[in-house]
Amino acid sequence: MSDFKKWWEKLKPKQQRSPTIYYIAGDGNDMHDGKHPLQAWKSIAQLNSAKNQIRVSDQILFKRGHSYPGRPFYLGRSNFPIQIGAYGSGQYPVFPDVEPNKKLKNI
């Protein structure tokens, strides 16, 4: 490879991956991949087991009208800017094992 081509390759912007949306639903299935509402995970335990694949700028959406026992891995990690939200209709998701003073942003 020529010196010019090597220099040019260094200047090209790195290809960035698109953010991934992960779905969790009380009526989901932890055997799914969690990347579509019809393939939603069921539990926070599954979310926590996948924490190494979740990257900055990804989104985690919890289905409304369901309760999610367990403590999500991202609580208390201010240096991990992911978006947390809700999808569907009905009551806000309930997190019985999360302290009331912990804010779940965007839900």
C-alpha positions as CSV (number, residue, x, y, z in Angstrom):
1,M,0.0,0.0,0.0
2,S,1.4,3.4,-0.9
3,D,2.2,6.0,1.7
4,F,-0.5,8.2,0.3
5,K,-3.1,5.5,0.5
6,K,-2.1,4.8,4.2
7,W,-2.4,8.5,5.0
8,W,-5.8,8.6,3.2
9,E,-7.1,5.6,5.1
10,K,-6.3,7.3,8.4
11,L,-8.2,10.4,7.4
12,K,-11.4,8.6,6.5
13,P,-14.0,8.7,9.3
14,K,-14.5,5.5,11.2
15,Q,-17.8,3.8,10.4
16,Q,-20.1,4.2,13.4
17,R,-22.7,1.6,14.2
18,S,-26.3,2.7,14.5
19,P,-27.8,2.7,17.9
20,T,-29.6,-0.4,18.9
21,I,-33.0,-0.4,20.7
22,Y,-33.5,-3.2,23.2
23,Y,-37.1,-4.1,24.3
24,I,-38.1,-5.6,27.6
25,A,-41.8,-6.7,28.1
26,G,-43.4,-8.6,30.9
27,D,-44.9,-10.9,28.3
28,G,-41.6,-11.3,26.4
29,N,-39.2,-14.2,26.3
30,D,-35.6,-14.2,27.4
31,M,-34.7,-16.6,24.6
32,H,-35.4,-13.7,22.1
33,D,-32.8,-11.2,20.9
34,G,-34.6,-8.2,22.5
35,K,-34.2,-6.0,19.4
36,H,-37.8,-5.8,18.3
37,P,-41.1,-5.4,20.2
38,L,-42.2,-8.8,19.1
39,Q,-38.9,-10.3,20.1
40,A,-38.7,-8.5,23.5
41,W,-36.8,-10.0,26.5
42,K,-38.9,-10.8,29.6
43,S,-36.6,-9.9,32.5
44,I,-34.1,-7.4,33.8
45,A,-32.0,-10.5,34.5
46,Q,-31.7,-11.0,30.8
47,L,-30.9,-7.3,30.2
48,N,-28.2,-7.5,32.9
49,S,-26.7,-10.6,31.3
50,A,-26.4,-8.7,28.0
51,K,-24.8,-5.6,29.4
52,N,-21.5,-6.2,27.5
53,Q,-23.3,-5.9,24.2
54,I,-25.1,-2.7,25.1
55,R,-23.2,0.4,24.0
56,V,-23.3,4.1,24.5
57,S,-26.2,5.7,22.5
58,D,-28.3,2.5,22.6
59,Q,-31.8,2.6,24.0
60,I,-33.6,0.3,26.4
61,L,-37.4,0.4,26.3
62,F,-39.7,-1.2,28.8
63,K,-43.3,-2.1,27.8
64,R,-45.9,-0.1,29.7
65,G,-48.3,-1.9,31.9
66,H,-45.8,-4.4,33.3
67,S,-43.7,-4.8,36.4
68,Y,-40.0,-5.6,36.2
69,P,-38.4,-7.0,39.3
70,G,-34.6,-6.8,39.7
71,R,-32.1,-4.0,39.5
72,P,-31.0,-2.9,36.1
73,F,-27.2,-2.8,35.6
74,Y,-27.1,0.8,34.5
75,L,-28.3,2.3,37.7
76,G,-25.6,4.3,39.4
77,R,-23.5,4.5,36.3
78,S,-23.5,8.2,35.4
79,N,-20.7,7.6,32.8
80,F,-22.9,5.3,30.7
81,P,-25.2,7.5,28.7
82,I,-27.9,5.2,27.3
83,Q,-31.5,6.2,26.8
84,I,-34.1,4.5,29.0
85,G,-37.8,4.8,28.0
86,A,-41.1,3.1,27.7
87,Y,-43.2,1.9,24.7
88,G,-46.8,0.8,24.2
89,S,-49.8,2.1,26.0
90,G,-51.0,1.9,29.6
91,Q,-49.5,2.6,33.0
92,Y,-45.8,3.4,33.3
93,P,-43.6,0.4,33.9
94,V,-43.1,-0.5,37.6
95,F,-39.7,-1.4,39.1
96,P,-40.4,-2.8,42.6
97,D,-36.7,-3.4,43.4
98,V,-35.4,0.1,42.5
99,E,-35.1,2.7,45.2
100,P,-37.7,5.5,44.8
101,N,-34.9,8.1,44.7
102,K,-33.3,6.5,41.6
103,K,-34.6,8.3,38.5
104,L,-35.3,6.2,35.5
105,K,-34.9,8.9,32.8
106,N,-37.4,9.3,30.0
107,I,-40.0,6.8,31.3
